[in-house]
Structures are given as C-alpha cells and as structure tokens.
Amino acid sequence: MSKDYPVPSGYLERETEVKKSRFIARVYPVSTRDEVRERVASAHQDYPDARHVCWGYQIGRPGSAAEAAMNDDGEPSGTAGKPILNVIQHKDMGDVLVIVIRYFGGIKLGAGGLVRAYAGAAESVLSEVGRVVQQARVQAQVGLGFADEQPLRHWCEGHEGNIEAIDYSTRVSALVSLPVIRQSEFAAFCEAQKLDYRFET
C-alpha cells in the first residue's frame, strides 16, 4: 500500500553529548509493531552497557496516526519517551521510530535537562533524515485491441502510470497502476480510445 504522507527515507544515526552523557539517536522507517520491537532489541544488543534505551514511534498518517507509543526505559516518567514522541509529532512524518541510547556521564541532568536532552537528540536525527512520499495509487483492468497497446503505453509514460501485467489472447488485457490523482484523466483517455476499463477497489 503506497502512502501519500512523508516517511523517513532510511536509517540514520547521530550522537550528541550533554554534560558528559552520550545520547545516540537512531531513526528508522517502520510499518509494524514487530519492526519496532526488532529495532529496539537490536539497539540493546549494539549497546549492551548503555544505561537507558528510550524510544517513541508513530505508525500511519501524521496527525491521525493509527498507532503511537513511547518508553522511558528507567528514566523518570515523561522525561525521555514523551519528548522523543513530541518531536516526531511536530515533524509531520509517519511510519517513524526514534530510539535514543544514553550513556550516563556522571552528572545528573534533572527532569528539565533530560527532556531537553532527549528532545534534542531526536531533533538531531529527524532534522537530517531524508523524507520520501509515495503517492497513493490505484489499479485498473483495461481491455484493448492490439493497435491500442502503443497509445496506452504512451499515456502511462507521460502520466506516472505503470503497466504491471499484460495478457495477449483474442484481445489484450492489461493491469495498469497509476496515481489516484490521475484517475479521472485515465478514465477520459480510455473513453476517448473506446477501451474497456474498470478500477480495482
């Protein structure tokens, strides 16, 4: 299922230091809770001696996420997971997990200092990670004559369409995928060419 909202383009890691405490922030694109669990488990494996591995994520459309959660991993309640999640929510990005790994440097930061440090670490990766938007797409089944195949291919090339499958029997049948925003243009093209078409629901 393609998404018409920004998601992280890939994995990124950044490190910040606050009063000798190291904060290692990682951002990942995620689409399931299982992926979140795997990424958090791998952070624990990569940094087995870290004092805290805190995280926040949201899956789904920014502003109306299907799922969001956070974890303070032993930091005082609300000083780690919540600031991480707040930064994610302000970035207008979906399907995103941020993990912040902390090595304690011997100087206590206090609740306000922790909030600022975790928010700053999350900001450091989220401001640098690339964004990708996959436009929502729709599929259409098209029945056409052999002479109509070239015009159909030509239309697809000019309108971000893809011919996903094509079958030649007495007539040609094609499965076409195209951006939802091109749906009415495609319908007009098919009607002008007298092609049979129906959109998959």
Backbone as JSON, one array per atom type, in Angstrom:
{
  "sequence": "MSKDYPVPSGYLERETEVKKSRFIARVYPVSTRDEVRERVASAHQDYPDARHVCWGYQIGRPGSAAEAAMNDDGEPSGTAGKPILNVIQHKDMGDVLVIVIRYFGGIKLGAGGLVRAYAGAAESVLSEVGRVVQQARVQAQVGLGFADEQPLRHWCEGHEGNIEAIDYSTRVSALVSLPVIRQSEFAAFCEAQKLDYRFET",
  "N": [[0.87, -1.2, 0.0], [0.75, 2.07, -1.0], [1.87, 5.28, 0.25], [0.67, 8.53, 0.92], [1.96, 10.39, 2.47], [4.76, 11.91, 4.22], [7.53, 9.79, 4.91], [10.38, 8.44, 6.71], [13.36, 8.27, 4.72], [15.19, 6.34, 5.16], [17.59, 4.66, 7.33], [19.22, 6.44, 9.97], [21.85, 7.65, 12.06], [22.82, 9.63, 14.83], [24.97, 11.36, 17.13], [24.89, 13.04, 20.25], [26.15, 15.13, 22.92], [25.61, 15.8, 26.29], [26.55, 17.43, 29.09], [28.55, 15.45, 29.61], [27.07, 13.1, 29.34], [26.34, 10.69, 26.89], [24.28, 10.73, 24.06], [22.85, 8.7, 21.8], [21.2, 8.79, 18.9], [18.82, 7.16, 16.88], [17.08, 6.83, 13.82], [14.41, 5.19, 12.18], [12.53, 3.95, 9.37], [9.38, 2.49, 9.93], [6.73, 0.05, 9.8], [5.21, -1.7, 11.25], [4.39, -2.99, 14.55], [5.98, -5.13, 15.27], [8.34, -4.65, 13.81], [9.23, -2.41, 15.21], [9.78, -3.56, 17.72], [11.88, -5.3, 16.97], [13.87, -3.45, 16.15], [14.34, -2.04, 18.52], [15.27, -4.12, 20.13], [17.64, -4.7, 18.74], [19.07, -2.37, 19.2], [19.55, -2.6, 21.95], [21.23, -4.82, 21.83], [23.38, -3.8, 20.34], [24.37, -1.85, 22.04], [25.05, -2.93, 24.75], [25.88, -2.12, 27.27], [24.74, 0.3, 27.77], [23.04, 2.82, 29.71], [20.33, 3.55, 29.41], [17.78, 2.81, 27.02], [15.76, 4.47, 25.19], [12.63, 5.26, 23.57], [10.36, 6.33, 20.91], [7.51, 6.13, 18.77], [5.53, 6.5, 15.75], [2.98, 5.13, 13.76], [1.46, 5.32, 10.66], [-0.64, 7.93, 9.27], [0.63, 11.22, 9.73], [-0.56, 13.21, 12.42], [-2.96, 11.87, 12.55], [-2.3, 9.34, 13.54], [-2.3, 5.78, 13.28], [-1.25, 4.3, 15.26], [0.72, 4.84, 18.13], [3.47, 5.02, 20.4], [5.57, 5.02, 23.35], [8.6, 4.85, 25.36], [10.24, 5.08, 28.45], [12.29, 3.63, 29.53], [13.37, 3.34, 32.22], [14.24, 5.92, 32.82], [13.17, 8.93, 34.59], [9.6, 9.18, 34.7], [8.1, 10.41, 31.76], [10.26, 11.94, 30.9], [11.77, 11.1, 28.76], [10.75, 9.18, 26.64], [8.38, 10.61, 26.02], [9.22, 13.32, 25.26], [10.68, 12.53, 22.96], [8.66, 11.43, 21.33], [7.06, 13.71, 21.07], [8.69, 15.38, 19.48], [8.77, 13.84, 17.12], [6.06, 14.02, 16.4], [5.84, 16.71, 15.78], [7.19, 16.86, 13.44], [5.76, 16.15, 11.24], [5.72, 13.55, 10.03], [5.23, 10.2, 9.1], [5.11, 6.65, 10.06], [7.47, 6.18, 11.62], [10.25, 5.58, 13.74], [12.06, 6.53, 16.56], [14.94, 5.94, 18.36], [16.67, 6.52, 21.33], [19.74, 6.14, 22.75], [21.29, 6.14, 25.86], [24.3, 6.94, 27.47], [25.3, 7.32, 30.68], [26.94, 10.1, 32.06], [27.84, 10.75, 34.58], [27.01, 13.15, 35.61], [24.1, 14.42, 36.92], [21.17, 15.34, 35.14], [18.7, 16.36, 35.79], [15.07, 16.7, 35.67], [14.08, 18.59, 33.75], [16.38, 19.0, 32.24], [16.8, 16.45, 31.19], [14.53, 16.13, 29.56], [15.05, 18.14, 27.65], [17.46, 17.15, 26.62], [16.79, 14.61, 25.52], [14.82, 15.38, 23.68], [16.39, 17.03, 22.07], [18.22, 15.18, 21.04], [16.52, 13.54, 19.52], [15.62, 15.46, 17.7], [18.02, 15.95, 16.37], [18.45, 13.74, 14.67], [16.04, 13.59, 13.24], [15.88, 16.0, 11.88], [17.77, 15.71, 9.96], [17.35, 13.36, 8.52], [16.36, 11.95, 5.39], [13.28, 12.46, 3.49], [10.58, 10.67, 2.08], [7.84, 10.58, -0.14], [5.31, 8.51, -1.02], [3.05, 8.43, -3.5], [-0.45, 7.81, -3.22], [-1.82, 5.08, -4.97], [-3.76, 3.6, -7.65], [-5.27, 0.72, -9.17], [-6.09, -0.4, -12.48], [-8.05, -2.46, -14.58], [-7.75, -3.11, -17.95], [-9.23, -3.57, -21.08], [-8.28, -4.07, -24.42], [-7.64, -3.52, -27.96], [-5.06, -4.88, -30.16], [-3.87, -2.77, -31.53], [-4.2, -0.7, -29.81], [-2.36, -0.81, -27.83], [0.11, 0.58, -27.95], [-0.65, 3.4, -27.79], [-1.67, 3.28, -25.16], [0.62, 2.61, -23.64], [2.1, 4.88, -24.17], [0.54, 6.86, -22.96], [0.8, 6.08, -20.28], [3.55, 6.48, -19.83], [3.71, 9.24, -19.86], [2.2, 9.99, -17.67], [2.9, 8.99, -15.14], [2.12, 6.37, -14.97], [2.09, 2.75, -14.68], [2.42, -0.27, -16.49], [1.5, -3.12, -15.13], [0.99, -5.78, -15.68], [0.42, -7.74, -18.6], [-1.69, -9.35, -20.93], [-1.99, -11.42, -23.67], [-4.5, -12.5, -25.66], [-7.34, -13.3, -27.5], [-8.04, -10.7, -27.37], [-6.28, -7.88, -25.96], [-5.42, -7.73, -22.55], [-4.73, -5.57, -19.9], [-3.08, -4.75, -16.84], [-3.04, -1.89, -15.12], [-1.25, 0.46, -13.17], [-1.65, 3.52, -11.45], [-1.22, 6.94, -10.25], [-3.6, 7.99, -7.8], [-4.5, 10.59, -8.15], [-4.5, 10.84, -10.88], [-6.64, 9.51, -11.84], [-9.12, 10.38, -13.01], [-8.22, 11.52, -15.39], [-7.22, 9.26, -16.64], [-9.52, 7.75, -17.0], [-10.85, 9.41, -18.83], [-9.09, 9.22, -20.99], [-9.32, 6.47, -21.65], [-12.0, 6.37, -22.4], [-12.01, 8.05, -24.62], [-10.41, 6.54, -26.33], [-11.99, 4.39, -26.62], [-11.72, 2.14, -24.89], [-12.22, -0.73, -22.8], [-12.55, -0.45, -19.35], [-11.93, -0.85, -15.85], [-11.73, 0.22, -12.5], [-9.89, -1.2, -9.88], [-11.11, -2.07, -6.68]],
  "CA": [[0.0, 0.0, 0.0], [1.6, 3.26, -1.04], [1.48, 6.28, 1.25], [0.77, 9.89, 0.4], [2.49, 11.27, 3.52], [6.2, 11.71, 4.31], [8.11, 8.78, 5.8], [11.85, 8.55, 6.61], [13.87, 7.57, 3.54], [16.07, 5.23, 5.56], [18.15, 4.68, 8.69], [20.26, 7.44, 10.23], [22.27, 7.69, 13.47], [23.56, 10.83, 15.21], [25.32, 11.36, 18.56], [25.05, 14.34, 20.9], [26.66, 14.99, 24.28], [25.1, 16.82, 27.22], [27.19, 17.26, 30.41], [29.28, 14.17, 29.62], [26.22, 11.97, 28.97], [26.25, 10.5, 25.43], [22.95, 10.39, 23.55], [22.97, 8.19, 20.44], [19.83, 8.75, 18.37], [18.64, 6.42, 15.63], [15.74, 6.92, 13.23], [14.12, 4.12, 11.23], [11.15, 3.81, 8.88], [8.74, 1.25, 10.43], [5.3, 0.0, 9.48], [4.52, -2.61, 12.17], [4.9, -3.02, 15.92], [7.06, -6.12, 15.28], [9.56, -3.97, 13.37], [9.67, -1.57, 16.33], [10.4, -4.46, 18.73], [13.17, -5.77, 16.44], [14.84, -2.34, 16.16], [14.69, -1.75, 19.92], [16.1, -5.25, 20.57], [18.98, -4.6, 18.15], [19.75, -1.27, 19.91], [20.04, -3.19, 23.21], [22.37, -5.7, 21.5], [24.51, -2.98, 19.88], [24.89, -1.06, 23.17], [24.59, -3.71, 25.91], [26.23, -1.48, 28.55], [24.09, 1.62, 27.88], [22.19, 2.95, 30.9], [18.92, 3.61, 29.0], [17.43, 2.77, 25.59], [14.4, 5.05, 25.2], [12.14, 5.36, 22.19], [9.0, 6.74, 20.59], [7.23, 5.89, 17.35], [4.15, 6.57, 15.29], [2.72, 4.43, 12.5], [0.27, 5.86, 10.0], [-0.62, 9.31, 8.8], [0.91, 12.22, 10.78], [-1.75, 13.95, 12.86], [-4.02, 10.9, 12.89], [-1.55, 8.07, 13.49], [-3.04, 4.58, 13.67], [-0.63, 3.73, 16.46], [1.89, 5.57, 18.63], [3.84, 4.57, 21.74], [6.87, 5.52, 23.8], [9.13, 4.11, 26.5], [11.29, 5.83, 29.16], [13.34, 2.66, 29.9], [14.02, 3.59, 33.51], [14.37, 7.36, 33.11], [11.95, 9.4, 35.27], [8.44, 9.16, 33.8], [7.82, 11.6, 30.95], [11.45, 12.74, 30.59], [12.52, 10.54, 27.62], [9.86, 8.75, 25.56], [7.41, 11.66, 25.65], [9.85, 14.34, 24.41], [11.02, 11.94, 21.65], [7.42, 11.35, 20.55], [6.62, 15.09, 20.74], [9.47, 15.86, 18.34], [8.27, 13.1, 15.95], [4.74, 14.54, 16.01], [6.0, 18.05, 15.2], [7.94, 16.76, 12.17], [4.84, 15.81, 10.15], [6.27, 12.37, 9.38], [4.6, 8.97, 9.57], [5.86, 5.39, 9.99], [8.81, 6.56, 12.07], [10.7, 5.17, 15.07], [13.32, 7.13, 17.02], [15.49, 5.32, 19.58], [17.8, 7.29, 21.88], [20.53, 5.33, 23.67], [22.03, 7.06, 26.73], [25.38, 6.54, 28.38], [25.33, 8.31, 31.76], [28.29, 10.67, 32.18], [28.21, 11.05, 35.96], [26.38, 14.4, 36.07], [22.65, 14.34, 36.79], [20.66, 16.45, 34.32], [17.42, 16.86, 36.28], [13.96, 16.37, 34.77], [14.05, 19.53, 32.62], [17.57, 18.73, 31.42], [16.57, 15.2, 30.46], [13.55, 16.41, 28.49], [15.74, 18.89, 26.59], [18.49, 16.3, 26.0], [16.15, 13.59, 24.67], [14.19, 16.08, 22.55], [17.48, 17.49, 21.2], [18.77, 14.01, 20.34], [15.53, 13.17, 18.49], [15.66, 16.52, 16.69], [19.27, 15.86, 15.59], [18.31, 12.78, 13.55], [14.85, 13.84, 12.41], [16.09, 17.16, 11.01], [18.71, 15.34, 8.9], [16.95, 12.2, 7.72], [15.59, 12.27, 4.18], [11.85, 12.13, 3.5], [10.02, 10.24, 0.81], [6.38, 10.5, -0.19], [4.82, 7.63, -2.07], [1.67, 8.83, -3.76], [-1.45, 6.75, -3.24], [-2.03, 4.63, -6.35], [-4.94, 2.78, -7.9], [-5.06, -0.17, -10.3], [-7.21, -0.52, -13.42], [-8.02, -3.53, -15.58], [-8.1, -2.5, -19.23], [-9.34, -4.46, -22.24], [-7.98, -3.25, -25.59], [-7.17, -4.22, -29.17], [-3.6, -4.85, -30.31], [-3.46, -1.44, -32.02], [-4.33, 0.3, -28.73], [-1.34, -1.01, -26.78], [1.11, 1.65, -28.0], [-1.2, 4.61, -27.15], [-1.78, 3.07, -23.7], [1.98, 2.73, -23.08], [2.5, 6.29, -24.3], [-0.18, 7.61, -21.91], [1.41, 5.71, -18.98], [4.87, 7.12, -19.72], [3.55, 10.68, -19.6], [1.31, 10.27, -16.53], [3.33, 8.22, -13.97], [1.43, 5.07, -14.93], [2.88, 1.54, -14.95], [1.69, -1.48, -16.9], [2.0, -4.14, -14.18], [0.87, -7.09, -16.32], [-0.3, -7.66, -19.88], [-2.03, -10.7, -21.36], [-2.42, -11.41, -25.08], [-5.28, -13.63, -26.18], [-8.04, -12.72, -28.66], [-7.83, -9.26, -27.16], [-5.2, -7.62, -24.99], [-5.88, -7.18, -21.27], [-3.59, -5.0, -19.18], [-3.28, -4.25, -15.48], [-2.32, -0.6, -15.08], [-1.27, 1.15, -11.88], [-1.45, 4.95, -11.67], [-1.55, 7.73, -9.07], [-5.03, 8.27, -7.61], [-4.83, 11.92, -8.69], [-4.6, 10.75, -12.36], [-7.72, 8.56, -12.15], [-10.12, 10.92, -13.93], [-7.56, 11.67, -16.69], [-7.11, 7.93, -17.24], [-10.87, 7.39, -17.45], [-11.13, 10.19, -20.04], [-8.27, 8.63, -22.06], [-9.92, 5.18, -22.04], [-13.27, 6.62, -23.11], [-11.65, 8.62, -25.93], [-9.84, 5.45, -27.14], [-13.0, 3.32, -26.59], [-11.17, 0.97, -24.19], [-12.96, -1.19, -21.62], [-11.68, -0.33, -18.16], [-12.57, -0.73, -14.53], [-10.76, 0.42, -11.42], [-9.94, -2.2, -8.8], [-11.41, -1.4, -5.41]],
  "C": [[0.9, 1.24, 0.0], [1.02, 4.35, -0.13], [1.63, 7.67, 0.66], [1.14, 10.87, 1.52], [3.99, 10.96, 3.67], [6.58, 10.61, 5.31], [9.64, 8.92, 5.7], [12.36, 7.74, 5.41], [14.78, 6.41, 3.91], [16.55, 5.42, 6.99], [19.19, 5.78, 8.81], [20.59, 7.41, 11.72], [23.08, 8.96, 13.71], [23.84, 10.77, 16.72], [25.44, 12.79, 19.06], [25.57, 14.09, 22.31], [26.11, 16.14, 25.12], [25.71, 16.52, 28.59], [27.76, 15.86, 30.59], [28.4, 12.94, 29.41], [26.18, 11.91, 27.44], [24.83, 10.1, 25.08], [23.1, 9.98, 22.09], [21.56, 7.99, 19.9], [19.81, 8.03, 17.04], [17.22, 6.65, 15.13], [15.59, 5.8, 12.19], [12.72, 4.32, 10.64], [10.58, 2.48, 9.4], [7.28, 1.25, 10.01], [4.52, -0.98, 10.35], [5.16, -2.55, 13.56], [6.04, -4.04, 16.06], [8.38, -5.5, 14.85], [10.12, -3.11, 14.49], [10.4, -2.43, 17.36], [11.78, -4.94, 18.26], [14.24, -4.68, 16.51], [15.29, -2.02, 17.59], [15.6, -2.86, 20.46], [17.52, -5.13, 20.01], [19.76, -3.45, 18.78], [20.33, -1.77, 21.24], [21.26, -4.08, 22.95], [23.6, -4.88, 21.11], [25.18, -2.21, 21.03], [24.5, -1.73, 24.48], [24.87, -3.03, 27.24], [25.63, -0.08, 28.68], [23.16, 1.64, 29.09], [20.7, 2.89, 30.51], [18.81, 3.51, 27.48], [15.97, 3.19, 25.5], [13.93, 5.24, 23.76], [10.72, 5.92, 22.12], [8.76, 6.46, 19.12], [5.79, 6.25, 17.04], [4.06, 5.89, 13.93], [1.43, 4.99, 11.93], [0.45, 7.33, 9.68], [-0.32, 10.29, 9.94], [-0.36, 12.99, 11.14], [-2.92, 13.05, 13.17], [-3.41, 9.5, 12.83], [-2.42, 6.91, 13.97], [-2.53, 4.05, 15.0], [0.57, 4.59, 16.84], [2.18, 5.05, 20.04], [5.21, 5.13, 22.08], [7.31, 4.74, 25.03], [10.28, 4.9, 27.11], [12.46, 4.93, 29.59], [14.12, 3.06, 31.16], [14.33, 5.05, 33.81], [13.11, 7.81, 33.85], [10.8, 9.57, 34.27], [8.25, 10.49, 33.07], [9.03, 12.4, 30.53], [12.18, 12.26, 29.33], [11.6, 10.2, 26.45], [8.94, 9.85, 25.07], [8.07, 12.77, 24.82], [10.26, 13.81, 23.03], [9.78, 11.93, 20.77], [6.91, 12.74, 20.16], [7.37, 15.62, 19.53], [9.0, 15.17, 17.05], [6.97, 13.74, 15.45], [4.83, 15.95, 15.4], [6.64, 18.01, 13.83], [7.04, 16.4, 10.99], [5.38, 14.63, 9.33], [5.59, 11.14, 9.96], [5.54, 7.79, 9.49], [7.31, 5.58, 10.44], [9.05, 6.11, 13.51], [11.99, 5.93, 15.37], [13.71, 6.45, 18.34], [16.64, 6.22, 20.04], [18.46, 6.45, 22.97], [21.36, 6.29, 24.52], [23.11, 6.35, 27.52], [25.52, 7.65, 29.41], [26.76, 8.78, 31.99], [28.69, 11.07, 33.59], [27.6, 12.33, 36.5], [24.88, 14.29, 35.85], [22.14, 15.58, 36.04], [19.38, 17.07, 34.88], [16.33, 16.62, 35.24], [13.95, 17.28, 33.53], [15.22, 19.29, 31.67], [17.42, 17.47, 30.6], [15.62, 15.42, 29.3], [14.24, 17.11, 27.33], [16.75, 18.01, 25.86], [17.87, 15.25, 25.07], [15.47, 14.23, 23.46], [15.26, 16.53, 21.56], [18.08, 16.35, 20.4], [17.82, 13.57, 19.21], [15.55, 14.18, 17.35], [16.89, 16.36, 15.79], [19.17, 14.85, 14.45], [17.14, 13.13, 12.64], [15.04, 15.04, 11.48], [17.01, 16.81, 9.84], [18.24, 14.21, 8.01], [16.16, 12.66, 6.49], [14.13, 11.88, 4.33], [11.46, 11.64, 2.12], [8.5, 10.22, 0.94], [6.02, 9.57, -1.35], [3.36, 8.0, -2.31], [0.76, 7.61, -3.73], [-1.74, 6.4, -4.7], [-3.27, 3.77, -6.43], [-4.62, 1.89, -9.1], [-6.31, -0.23, -11.17], [-6.97, -1.72, -14.32], [-8.51, -2.92, -16.89], [-8.14, -3.57, -20.31], [-9.16, -3.63, -23.5], [-7.61, -4.11, -26.78], [-5.67, -4.07, -29.28], [-3.1, -3.46, -30.72], [-3.48, -0.39, -30.91], [-3.2, 0.21, -27.71], [-0.34, 0.15, -26.77], [0.58, 2.97, -27.41], [-1.31, 4.49, -25.62], [-0.4, 3.23, -23.04], [2.43, 4.2, -23.09], [1.82, 7.14, -23.2], [0.48, 7.34, -20.55], [2.74, 6.43, -18.78], [4.74, 8.6, -19.35], [2.78, 11.01, -18.34], [1.63, 9.41, -15.31], [2.61, 6.89, -13.82], [2.4, 3.93, -15.18], [1.97, 0.44, -15.44], [2.28, -2.62, -16.09], [1.98, -5.53, -14.82], [0.1, -6.91, -17.62], [-0.49, -9.08, -20.39], [-2.57, -10.63, -22.78], [-3.22, -12.68, -25.36], [-6.03, -13.09, -27.4], [-8.0, -11.2, -28.61], [-6.68, -9.11, -26.18], [-5.85, -7.17, -23.69], [-4.65, -6.76, -20.48], [-4.02, -4.6, -17.78], [-2.39, -3.01, -15.34], [-2.4, -0.04, -13.67], [-0.94, 2.61, -12.13], [-1.76, 5.72, -10.39], [-3.05, 8.02, -9.0], [-5.41, 9.6, -8.25], [-4.94, 11.93, -10.21], [-5.83, 9.93, -12.8], [-8.7, 9.12, -13.18], [-9.53, 11.14, -15.32], [-7.49, 10.33, -17.42], [-8.47, 7.49, -17.78], [-11.21, 8.11, -18.75], [-10.35, 9.63, -21.23], [-8.91, 7.35, -22.57], [-11.2, 5.39, -22.84], [-12.99, 7.17, -24.5], [-11.14, 7.52, -26.88], [-10.82, 4.27, -27.28], [-12.43, 2.0, -26.02], [-12.1, 0.58, -23.05], [-12.05, -1.03, -20.42], [-12.54, -0.38, -16.92], [-11.48, -0.62, -13.48], [-10.98, -0.66, -10.37], [-10.27, -1.47, -7.51], [-10.7, -2.12, -4.28]]
}
